[in-house]
Amino acid sequence: MLKSKKSSRTSATSAQKRCIDALLSLLADVAWDDISLAQIARKAKTPLKTLQRQYKTLDDFVPLFPYYFDERAADNLENCNGSTIDCLFDLFMSRFEALQQHRRAVLALHHRTRHMPALAYQMLHPHLQSMRTIMRKANLNPKVRDSDIAAYSLLAIYALTFYTWERDQSPDMASTMAKLDQLLKKLCSIDIFAAQHTQ
């Protein structure tokens, strides 16, 4: 019985990833409003009725994207070494590298949420969870990892860097890296991070 339940959860996760992969692929060439659940189901090789049981519209996929890119970022960075700031830099850049692989789709998604505040709000909690994942991987101490101030501080850095990445046309994301480096150095002025940085 336990094995059956575990298999079911694995299958559900796999199907979910296929659907998000399909949506990202479609967004590279098709406008958001022109994509249907039927197109996603067909591309993901998932029965439409199965898809419709979980998702009523494309907007239902939006809160899943931060978690999706958490996994893609993990694929880009196996180990995190060096100082806290160096580690945070590598972790953030691994995320932007994952975003860069789906640039047109991510920008289309961003445009969608920017014009729909309620949808953007749904992404707040997933993004905060992503920031906590980054803090854990950067080996920040539990006091820092459990701090809402720390999570929101990193989310602000991510948002400001994303704004630069959105306009960064360089193949090596030079402007994005420069902005991220600048913001992370300022992070050390926040007491909770300054204490961590000196450890």
Helices and strands as residue ranges (DSSP letters): H 2-27, G 32-34, H 37-44, H 48-54, G 58-64, H 65-76, H 84-100, H 103-114, H 117-122, H 124-137, H 142-145, H 148-167, H 174-187, H 191-197
